[in-house]
Amino acid sequence: MFTLGDLPRRSARVHANKEAIVFGNARLTFAQFDRRVNRVANALLKLELKKGERIAILSENSDKYLEVYFGAAKAGLVIVPLNFRLTNEELVQIVQDCEPVLFFAGAGYEGVASTIRRQVRSVLEWISLDSSIDGFVYYQGFLDGCPDLDPLVELGEHDLAVLMYTGGTTGLPKGVMLTHRNLLSATFGMALGWQFSQFDSTCMFLPLFHASIWPVFVCLLVGGKVILVRRPELGLILEAIHNEKCTHMNAVPTIYNWLLDYPDLDKFDLSSLRLIIYSGSPMPLEILKRCMNKFGKVMAQGYGLTEAAPLVTMLLPHEHVVDGPGARLLLSAGKESAPVEVRVVGDDGFPLKAGEDGEIVVRGPNITPGYWKKEELTKEKIRDGWLYTGDIGRLDEEGYLFLVDRKADMIVTGGENVYPTETENVLYQHPAVHECAVVSAPDNRWGERVQAVVVLKPEAAVTEEELIAFTKERLAGYKCPKKIEFWDHIPKTSVGKLLRKDVKKQFWKGMERNVG
C-alpha cells in the first residue's frame, strides 16, 4: 500500500545521501528531509489529532512548506494548501468550510492569519513557520522534543490526503478531495510519461498550494532533486536553473512569454534543461514557436485539472513539430497519459466519433472521489466513474485531443481559474452599473484575460480605471477585469437570460479556438 508519505520514506532508504531539497542556503539530503518530515508528523500526533482532520497552510514556497505537507500525510491528516492570492474574505470562506484544527502561516502571512483567526473557531493552534510572533506557536518550538523516527501510522490508499480548493461556478470555492491513491497514480503516470529519473532536477517556482506541485512528488519518487524558488520571479528562476543545472521546469504559458522577453535572458546558461512543460492553459502558437526556437526540442504540454491530480494528456517533445503535416499537433493537448482514459461525449453521454466536438470526460485511479461537503455537485460532475470536465474538445483518429472551448464559462488567465459570476457580482455592487457580463478574451500576456462588458445606468458615469480599481478592493487581483468595454446593451435570450457566449464571440473573432 503506497501513500504520499512513502515518497520521502522510500527515497530516504534508496537515495539517503543524495540531495533532495534545495531552498536558498538550505540543502537537504533525502535522509535529512525524511527525518524532518518525521519530526513534523510526531509533533502533530503529539496533539492527539484524529485521522482525517484538516491542517491549513498559507505560505509561499519553502522547505518548511514541504515538511508540513508530507508530515501531515505521514500522520494521517489532510493538508489544505491555501491560495495566498485570495482576499481575506475568500480565505475565511475556505477555512470555515474545511474546519482545520491547525493553521500554519509563512513569512508575511501572519497578519492575514490573524484576520482569519477572528472569524473561525475550529483551529486549536496557530503556528508561524518563519519567525517568533506574539499569538503564534513558533515552528521550531512546535518541533522541539519530537523524535525524527517514522511514526508508521497505518493508512489506506483511499484515505484523503489533500483538500485542494479551486474556483466554484457559483463564485464560492469548492474543495477537491484527493486521496493517496489519486496523487500517487498521477505521480507514477507523470514519472513514466515524462521519463523522469534520479538524474533530473526540477526548478519549482509555481506555488505549492496548486496542483502544479506534482514535480515535487515525481522527483521524490524517482530520487531527483527539487530546487525551490519562493515565488515566480524571473530573475530568481533563471538564477536557479543556471546555478543548479536544472533539467526540468513547469510553468503556465504566461511565464514563458515573460521569460522570452527578459532583457538579460542570454546571460544565463539554460542548456541543462531537457524538458520544459507548459500547462494551465493552451500555449499561444507564436509564443510556443519562439520557445522552440530558443530552447530547442524540449517543449512538452500537459493538460489536466485539479480533479485529475492533475494530469490527463501529454504532448511530448518529439510531437512538437513546426513544419509539415505534424505541425497540426502544436494545437493539440496530446494523448491520454497512463493511467487515464479519455473520451469525448455528446449530451447523451455516449462517445462521439473522431473529429466530432463534445465534452471531455476522463476516468482513472487519479480522479477525485468528489467535492468536500458537496454531494450534489459530485453527482453532477462524476457519473458512472467518469469525470465531466466541462471542457469541449475533439479526438482525432490517432487519439490526439484538441481543446475547442469550455462548456462552462470559466476563464483561465495566467493558469488561474476565474468564474465570471464572482466578478460580475462585484461589478454589480457599483452604483453606476446597470448590467454587466464577464468573459474571456485573448491576451498576448496572460493567454486569456478577464474581460468585462458594462451597461451603465442612465446618466451615470464611471471610467474603466475606476471600475477596475473598485473590483481590486473586493477580489483577488487575477479575478479582476483587465479591460472593460462600455456597451449600450448586452445580448439576451427571449426570456432575458444573458448570452455570455455571444459576448465572448466578439472578442474571439478570427481565432482558431475559443480558449487562450
C-alpha positions in Angstrom: 0.0 0.0 0.0 1.8 3.2 -1.2 0.8 6.5 0.2 2.0 10.1 -0.1 4.3 9.7 3.0 6.1 6.9 1.2 7.7 9.3 -1.2 10.2 10.7 1.3 10.2 7.5 3.3 11.3 5.3 0.3 13.8 7.7 -1.1 15.4 8.1 2.3 16.2 4.4 2.1 17.2 4.2 -1.6 18.9 7.7 -2.0 19.8 8.5 1.6 22.8 10.8 1.0 21.7 12.3 -2.3 20.4 15.9 -2.3 16.7 16.1 -2.3 15.6 19.7 -1.5 17.4 23.0 -2.1 15.9 26.2 -0.9 18.2 29.3 -0.5 21.1 28.2 1.7 19.3 25.1 2.9 20.3 21.8 1.2 18.7 18.6 2.5 19.5 15.1 1.6 16.7 12.6 1.3 17.6 11.2 4.7 17.7 14.6 6.3 14.4 15.7 4.7 12.7 12.5 5.8 13.8 12.9 9.3 12.5 16.5 9.4 9.2 15.2 8.0 9.1 12.6 10.7 9.5 15.3 13.4 6.5 17.2 12.0 4.4 14.1 11.9 5.3 13.3 15.5 4.6 16.8 16.6 1.1 16.5 15.0 0.5 13.2 16.6 1.5 14.5 20.0 -1.6 16.8 19.9 -3.7 13.6 19.6 -5.4 14.8 16.4 -7.8 12.4 14.8 -7.1 10.7 11.5 -8.6 12.7 8.6 -8.6 16.1 10.4 -7.5 19.0 8.3 -4.4 21.2 8.6 -4.3 24.5 6.7 -1.1 26.2 5.4 -0.8 29.7 4.0 2.7 30.4 2.7 4.9 30.9 -0.2 7.3 28.1 -1.3 9.8 26.9 1.2 11.4 23.7 2.5 9.2 24.0 5.7 6.1 24.0 3.5 7.1 20.6 2.2 7.9 19.3 5.7 4.4 20.2 6.8 2.8 18.8 3.6 4.4 15.4 4.0 4.4 15.4 7.8 0.6 15.7 7.6 0.5 12.8 5.2 2.6 10.6 7.5 0.4 11.5 10.4 -2.8 10.5 8.6 -4.0 14.1 8.5 -5.3 16.1 5.5 -3.3 19.1 4.2 -5.3 22.1 3.0 -2.9 24.3 0.9 -4.4 27.8 0.8 -4.1 30.2 -2.2 -2.3 33.3 -0.8 -3.5 35.4 -3.8 -7.1 35.3 -2.4 -8.6 38.0 -0.4 -9.1 37.7 3.4 -12.8 37.2 2.8 -12.3 34.4 0.4 -9.8 32.7 2.7 -12.2 32.9 5.6 -14.9 31.1 3.5 -12.5 28.3 2.7 -11.3 27.9 6.3 -14.8 27.9 7.6 -15.7 25.3 5.1 -12.9 22.8 5.8 -12.6 23.5 9.6 -8.9 22.9 10.1 -7.6 22.1 13.5 -4.2 23.7 12.9 -3.1 26.7 10.8 0.5 27.2 9.6 1.4 30.7 8.4 4.5 31.6 6.4 6.5 34.8 6.4 4.4 37.8 5.5 1.1 36.0 6.0 0.8 36.0 9.8 -1.3 39.2 9.6 -3.7 37.5 7.2 -3.9 34.5 9.5 -4.7 36.9 12.5 -7.6 38.3 10.5 -8.9 34.8 9.7 -8.4 33.9 13.3 -11.1 36.3 14.4 -13.7 34.6 12.3 -13.1 30.9 12.8 -13.4 28.6 15.8 -12.1 25.2 14.7 -8.3 26.0 14.9 -6.6 24.7 18.0 -3.1 26.1 17.3 -1.8 28.9 15.1 1.8 28.2 14.0 4.2 30.6 12.4 6.7 28.9 10.1 9.4 31.5 9.8 9.6 33.8 12.9 8.5 34.1 16.5 5.4 36.3 16.7 3.0 37.0 19.5 -0.1 34.9 19.4 1.5 32.1 17.3 3.4 29.0 18.2 6.8 29.2 16.5 7.5 26.3 14.2 10.9 25.4 15.7 9.3 25.3 19.2 6.5 23.2 17.8 9.0 20.6 16.8 11.1 20.7 20.0 11.5 17.4 21.7 9.8 15.5 18.9 11.7 12.4 17.6 12.8 12.0 14.0 11.7 8.4 13.8 9.0 7.5 11.4 5.7 7.1 13.3 4.5 4.5 10.8 0.8 5.4 11.1 -1.3 2.8 9.3 -3.1 4.4 6.3 -5.1 3.2 3.3 -4.7 4.3 -0.3 -8.3 5.6 -0.3 -7.7 7.8 2.7 -8.0 11.5 2.0 -4.5 13.2 1.7 -5.1 16.7 0.3 -8.1 19.0 0.2 -7.4 21.5 -2.7 -9.7 24.4 -3.2 -10.5 25.7 -6.7 -13.0 28.2 -8.0 -16.7 27.4 -7.9 -19.3 28.0 -10.6 -21.4 30.0 -8.0 -18.4 32.1 -7.1 -17.8 30.1 -3.9 -14.7 27.9 -3.8 -15.1 24.1 -3.8 -12.8 21.7 -2.1 -11.4 18.9 -4.4 -10.8 15.8 -2.4 -7.6 14.0 -3.4 -6.7 10.6 -1.9 -3.3 9.0 -1.6 -4.3 6.7 -4.5 -5.3 9.7 -6.6 -2.0 11.5 -6.0 0.3 8.5 -6.4 -1.4 7.2 -9.5 -0.9 10.6 -11.2 2.7 10.7 -9.9 3.6 7.3 -11.4 1.9 8.3 -14.6 3.8 11.5 -14.9 7.2 10.0 -13.9 6.6 7.4 -16.7 5.3 9.7 -19.3 7.9 12.4 -18.9 10.7 9.8 -18.3 12.0 11.3 -15.0 15.0 9.7 -13.3 17.2 10.2 -10.3 19.4 12.4 -12.6 16.6 15.0 -13.0 16.2 18.2 -11.1 13.1 20.5 -11.2 13.0 24.2 -10.8 9.9 24.5 -8.6 8.6 28.1 -8.6 4.9 27.7 -9.2 3.1 27.9 -5.9 2.9 24.7 -3.8 -0.7 25.4 -3.0 -1.6 24.4 -6.5 -2.0 21.1 -8.3 1.3 22.2 -10.0 3.1 20.7 -7.0 3.3 17.5 -9.0 7.0 17.8 -10.0 7.9 17.6 -6.3 6.1 14.3 -6.0 7.7 12.9 -9.1 11.3 13.9 -8.1 10.8 12.5 -4.6 9.6 9.3 -6.2 12.5 8.7 -8.5 15.3 10.3 -6.4 15.6 13.5 -8.4 16.2 16.9 -6.9 13.7 19.7 -6.1 15.1 23.3 -6.3 12.5 25.5 -4.6 12.1 29.2 -5.6 9.9 31.2 -3.1 7.9 32.9 -5.8 7.8 33.0 -9.6 10.2 36.0 -10.1 12.0 35.7 -13.4 15.5 36.6 -12.1 15.2 34.0 -9.3 14.0 31.4 -11.7 16.9 31.9 -14.2 19.4 32.0 -11.4 18.2 28.7 -10.0 18.3 27.0 -13.4 21.8 28.4 -14.1 23.3 27.7 -10.7 21.7 24.3 -10.1 21.7 23.0 -13.7 18.0 22.1 -13.5 16.8 19.7 -16.1 13.1 20.5 -15.9 10.7 23.3 -15.4 6.9 23.5 -15.5 5.0 26.8 -15.9 2.0 28.4 -17.4 2.3 30.0 -20.9 2.3 33.5 -19.4 5.6 32.9 -17.6 7.3 31.6 -20.8 6.2 34.7 -22.6 7.8 36.9 -19.9 11.0 34.8 -19.9 11.4 35.2 -23.6 11.2 39.0 -23.2 13.5 39.1 -20.1 16.3 41.6 -21.0 19.2 39.6 -19.5 18.0 36.1 -20.6 21.1 35.4 -22.6 23.3 35.9 -19.6 22.0 32.7 -18.1 23.1 29.1 -19.1 19.9 27.2 -19.6 21.4 24.4 -21.6 20.8 21.8 -18.8 17.0 21.9 -19.5 15.9 18.7 -21.2 12.2 19.1 -20.6 10.2 22.3 -20.5 6.5 21.7 -19.8 3.7 24.2 -20.3 0.3 23.7 -18.7 -2.6 25.5 -17.1 -3.9 26.9 -20.4 -3.2 26.4 -24.1 0.1 28.0 -25.3 -0.4 30.7 -28.0 1.1 29.3 -31.1 3.6 32.2 -31.7 4.9 32.0 -28.2 5.3 28.3 -28.5 7.3 28.7 -31.7 9.5 31.3 -30.0 10.1 28.9 -27.1 11.1 26.1 -29.5 13.4 28.4 -31.4 15.1 29.5 -28.1 15.2 26.2 -26.1 15.2 23.5 -28.8 13.2 20.2 -28.9 12.5 20.2 -25.2 8.9 21.7 -25.1 6.1 19.5 -23.9 2.5 20.1 -22.9 0.4 18.8 -20.1 -3.4 19.1 -20.0 -5.2 18.4 -16.8 -7.2 19.7 -13.9 -7.1 19.6 -10.1 -9.8 16.9 -10.1 -7.3 14.6 -12.0 -4.4 15.3 -9.6 -3.8 16.9 -12.2 -2.7 15.3 -15.5 -4.9 14.0 -18.2 -3.0 14.2 -21.5 0.6 14.8 -22.7 2.1 16.2 -25.9 5.7 15.1 -25.8 8.8 16.9 -27.2 9.1 14.8 -30.3 5.5 15.7 -31.2 6.3 19.4 -31.3 7.0 19.9 -35.0 6.9 23.3 -36.7 6.8 22.3 -40.3 5.0 19.6 -42.4 1.9 17.6 -41.5 3.0 17.1 -37.9 2.7 20.8 -37.3 -1.0 20.5 -36.7 -0.2 18.8 -33.4 1.0 22.1 -31.9 -2.7 22.9 -31.5 -3.2 19.6 -29.7 -3.2 18.8 -26.0 -1.6 15.4 -26.7 -2.7 11.8 -26.0 -4.1 10.3 -22.7 -1.4 9.6 -20.1 -1.1 6.5 -18.0 -3.4 5.6 -16.2 -6.1 7.9 -17.6 -8.8 7.1 -20.0 -10.2 10.0 -22.1 -13.4 10.2 -24.1 -15.3 12.9 -25.9 -19.1 12.5 -25.4 -22.3 14.1 -26.6 -25.1 15.5 -24.4 -26.4 11.9 -24.0 -23.1 10.8 -22.5 -22.2 8.4 -25.4 -18.8 8.6 -27.1 -18.6 10.6 -30.3 -16.7 9.8 -33.5 -13.3 11.1 -34.2 -13.4 14.7 -35.3 -16.7 15.5 -33.5 -16.9 18.2 -30.8 -18.2 17.2 -27.4 -17.4 17.3 -23.7 -14.2 15.8 -22.5 -14.7 13.1 -19.8 -11.9 11.2 -18.0 -11.6 8.3 -15.6 -8.8 6.5 -13.8 -7.4 5.9 -10.3 -6.2 9.6 -10.2 -9.7 11.0 -10.4 -11.1 12.7 -7.3 -13.8 10.8 -5.4 -15.7 14.2 -5.2 -16.1 17.6 -3.7 -15.9 18.4 0.0 -19.5 18.7 1.5 -20.9 19.0 -2.0 -22.8 15.8 -2.7 -25.0 17.2 -5.5 -22.0 18.7 -7.3 -20.2 15.4 -7.0 -23.1 13.6 -8.6 -23.3 16.1 -11.3 -19.6 16.1 -12.2 -18.8 12.4 -11.6 -21.1 9.9 -13.4 -20.5 6.2 -13.7 -16.9 6.7 -12.7 -16.3 9.4 -15.4 -15.4 13.0 -14.5 -17.1 15.5 -16.7 -14.5 18.2 -17.2 -16.7 21.0 -18.6 -14.1 21.4 -21.4 -15.2 21.0 -25.1 -12.8 19.2 -27.4 -12.4 16.6 -30.1 -10.3 13.4 -30.6 -8.7 12.7 -33.9 -8.3 9.2 -35.4 -4.9 8.9 -33.8 -6.2 9.7 -30.3 -4.8 13.2 -30.1 -7.1 15.6 -28.1 -7.8 19.1 -29.3 -9.3 21.6 -26.9 -12.0 23.8 -28.5 -13.8 25.7 -25.8 -15.2 25.4 -22.3 -18.7 24.2 -21.7 -18.9 26.3 -18.5 -18.0 30.0 -18.5 -14.7 29.5 -16.6 -11.8 31.7 -17.6 -8.2 30.5 -17.3 -5.9 33.5 -17.0 -2.2 33.0 -16.2 -3.0 29.5 -15.1 -5.7 30.6 -12.5 -9.4 29.7 -12.8 -11.9 32.6 -12.7 -15.6 32.1 -12.7 -17.4 35.1 -14.3 -20.3 35.1 -11.8 -18.0 36.1 -9.0 -16.5 39.1 -10.9 -20.0 40.1 -12.1 -21.4 40.1 -8.6 -18.7 42.6 -7.5 -19.3 44.8 -10.6 -23.0 44.9 -9.8 -22.2 46.4 -6.4 -21.0 49.6 -8.1 -23.9 52.2 -8.2 -23.2 53.1 -11.8 -23.5 49.6 -13.2 -26.8 48.6 -14.7 -25.8 45.3 -16.4 -22.6 43.5 -17.0 -21.1 40.4 -18.5 -17.6 38.9 -17.8 -16.0 36.7 -20.4 -12.6 35.5 -21.5 -10.7 37.4 -24.3 -7.4 36.5 -26.0 -4.4 38.2 -24.4 -0.8 38.0 -25.5 0.5 38.2 -22.0 -2.0 36.1 -20.0 -3.3 33.7 -22.7 -6.8 34.8 -21.7 -7.8 37.9 -19.8 -10.8 38.7 -17.7 -12.8 41.0 -20.0 -15.9 42.9 -18.8 -18.7 44.5 -20.8 -20.8 47.0 -18.8 -24.0 48.9 -19.5 -24.3 52.0 -17.3 -27.4 53.3 -15.6 -29.0 56.3 -17.2 -26.9 59.5 -16.6 -24.4 57.5 -14.5 -20.7 58.0 -15.2 -17.7 55.9 -14.3 -14.3 55.2 -16.1 -12.8 51.9 -16.9 -9.9 52.6 -14.4 -12.4 53.4 -11.6 -14.3 50.2 -12.1 -11.2 48.1 -12.2 -9.9 49.7 -9.0 -13.4 49.1 -7.5 -13.1 45.3 -8.2 -9.5 45.2 -6.9 -10.7 46.3 -3.5 -13.0 43.3 -3.3 -11.4 40.5 -5.2 -8.1 38.7 -5.7 -6.2 40.6 -8.5 -6.4 37.8 -11.0 -10.2 37.8 -10.8 -10.5 41.4 -11.7 -11.1 42.7 -15.3 -8.0 43.6 -17.2 -10.2 45.6 -19.6 -13.7 46.9 -19.6 -15.8 48.0 -22.6 -19.0 50.0 -22.2 -21.9 48.9 -24.4 -25.4 50.2 -25.0 -26.9 46.7 -24.4 -25.9 43.1 -23.7 -27.4 40.3 -25.9 -30.0 38.2 -24.1 -32.4 35.3 -24.8 -36.1 35.8 -25.3 -36.6 35.2 -21.6 -33.9 37.7 -20.6 -31.0 35.3 -19.9 -27.6 36.7 -20.6 -26.0 35.4 -23.8 -22.5 35.3 -22.4 -21.3 33.2 -25.3 -22.4 35.8 -27.8 -20.5 38.4 -25.9 -17.4 36.2 -25.9 -17.6 35.7 -29.6 -17.0 39.4 -30.2 -13.5 39.0 -28.6 -12.5 35.7 -30.3 -13.4 36.5 -33.9 -10.9 35.0 -36.3 -9.3 32.8 -33.7 -8.8 29.0 -34.3 -10.1 28.1 -30.8 -12.1 29.9 -28.1 -9.6 29.2 -25.3 -6.3 31.0 -24.8 
